[in-house]
Amino acid sequence: MAGSAARTITLAEDSYALLAREAQRRGIDPDALAGELLRADLASAQGDLENALTGLAGLRDRLGEIDGLALACDARGELERRVA
């Protein structure tokens, strides 16, 4: 391992029992398994994040220029007309 940082993860008793049982099955320390599972989960989430950002960039390109101030003013005017 290149380096490590302290981490505290609080698990419910049943979750820790599952972690400990799986770690024993694999023949590794429960902390090592927790780190492995965390890295795997975050690595898969990174792909999801990249896909989401790519999708948002595509949406932004399809929308073209948007004048947020003009949209807000129009919405405010519409709201005032509804209330009046």
C-alpha positions in Angstrom: 0.0 0.0 0.0 1.4 3.4 -1.0 0.1 5.1 2.0 -2.8 5.1 4.4 -5.0 7.5 6.2 -7.0 6.9 9.3 -10.7 6.3 8.8 -13.5 5.5 11.1 -16.6 3.8 9.7 -19.5 3.0 12.0 -21.4 -0.1 11.0 -24.5 -1.6 12.4 -23.7 -4.9 14.2 -25.3 -7.0 11.4 -23.3 -5.2 8.7 -20.1 -5.6 10.6 -20.9 -9.3 11.1 -21.3 -9.6 7.3 -18.0 -7.8 6.7 -16.2 -9.9 9.2 -17.6 -13.1 7.8 -16.6 -12.2 4.2 -13.2 -11.1 5.4 -12.7 -14.4 7.1 -13.8 -16.3 4.0 -11.3 -14.3 1.9 -8.6 -14.7 4.6 -8.0 -11.0 5.0 -8.5 -8.4 7.7 -11.9 -6.8 7.9 -10.3 -3.3 7.6 -8.6 -4.4 4.4 -11.9 -5.7 3.0 -13.7 -2.5 4.0 -11.0 -0.5 2.1 -11.3 -2.8 -0.9 -15.1 -2.5 -1.0 -14.9 1.3 -0.6 -12.4 1.7 -3.4 -14.5 -0.5 -5.7 -17.7 1.4 -4.9 -16.1 4.8 -5.4 -14.4 3.6 -8.7 -17.8 2.6 -10.1 -19.4 5.8 -8.9 -16.6 7.8 -10.7 -17.8 6.3 -14.0 -21.4 7.3 -13.1 -20.2 10.8 -12.4 -18.3 11.0 -15.6 -21.4 9.8 -17.6 -23.6 12.3 -15.8 -21.3 15.2 -16.5 -21.0 14.2 -20.1 -24.8 14.0 -20.4 -25.1 17.4 -18.8 -22.6 18.9 -21.2 -24.5 17.5 -24.1 -27.8 18.9 -22.7 -26.1 22.3 -22.3 -24.9 22.2 -25.9 -28.4 21.4 -27.2 -30.0 24.2 -25.2 -27.8 26.9 -26.5 -27.5 30.3 -24.8 -29.9 30.9 -22.0 -30.3 34.4 -20.4 -31.0 33.5 -16.8 -31.9 37.1 -15.9 -34.5 37.3 -18.6 -36.0 34.0 -17.5 -36.2 35.2 -13.9 -37.8 38.5 -14.9 -40.4 36.7 -17.1 -41.1 34.2 -14.2 -41.5 37.1 -11.8 -43.9 38.9 -14.1 -46.0 35.8 -14.6 -46.1 35.3 -10.8 -47.2 38.8 -10.2 -49.9 38.5 -12.9 -51.2 35.3 -11.1 -51.4 37.0 -7.7 -53.0 40.2 -9.0 
